[in-house]
Amino acid sequence: MHDVNILRNKYRTLYDIDGISKEYLDKIEQKLQIKLPNDFREISSFYSGGAVGGIDIHSFILSDPTNFIGETLRIREAVDLPNRFVVIAEQAESIIVMDTENKPSIIWLDSVEVTKLEKQDFISKPDVWQDFSDFLNYLLDEEEEERKY
């Protein structure tokens, strides 16, 4: 797990955007009936979703049209996604989810394999990160590389 203070400083050198409050995170947990991982909660104090490193993470803010709460509920209904998963991004033919109970926490898989999340019997090996802080660090490294060119 990456040090959240280092990630905050790294993020702030690239972006000037604030996160969300702990009370707001509590509302998200109630809506989705989950317990968000501690590193996700800490990072949310300075990052509330959006494009980083070429990946557009769904907004954590409920009033935004494409927020991760709405997308998670939509995918839960469409494919019977287990409640412990939160949909954090959807890319061309792939989906990125956060397992709120197990490690690795972040799983980037082919969209057609989203129904295999419970058993994790994937045909194509997904990209995984142990926790959200590892994933955000990866995205920030990608963003720094992109800005060099």
Protein Blocks (a to p, Z undefined) as FASTA:
>chain_A
ZZfklmmmmmmmmpccddddfklmmmmmmmnopaddfklmmmmmmpggdjeehiacddfb
fklmbafklmmmmmmmmnopafkbccfbdcehiacdddfkbccfbdcddfklmmmmmnop
afbdcdddfblmlmmmmmmmmmmmmmmZZ
